[in-house]
Amino acid sequence: MTLKMTRFPKNMMFSEKEELRAEVKNLRGRQVVDLRVWAAPKVYEAKWPTGKGLLIPISRWPEFRKMLVDLGTEIEAPSAHE
């Protein structure tokens, strides 16, 4: 059961057939964040989940979020673009 989902185009310059989806869902009785690439095979227009992705237990979300915040800080630092 999916509790919340958001989508982000993957490779916007190359293809509209793939997107990154972030979902909060229950998996075997545990809440997880599922970050997964969804793709549309050539013969279908609907997108299907691929094996490319991450499952992050909700209990580990604060650590993962901190990693992303730290990465964002590094990317946005003025010296990172010189």
JOFENBEL-V169582 format. One record per backbone hydrogen bond with DSSP energy under -1.0 kcal/mol. NH is the residue of the N-H (numbers start at 0). CO is the residue of the C=O. Records with the same first field share a line. If there is no record, write none. Layout:
NH=CO ; CO
This chain:
2=23
3=23
5=21
7=19
9=17
13=10
14=10
18=37
19=7
20=35
21=5
22=33
23=3
24=31
25=0
26=29
29=26
31=24
32=55
33=22
34=53
35=20
36=51
37=18
38=47
39=16
43=40
47=38
49=36
53=34
55=32
57=30
59=56
60=57
63=59
64=60
65=61
66=62
67=63
68=64
69=65
70=66
71=67
72=68
73=69
74=70
75=71
79=76
80=77
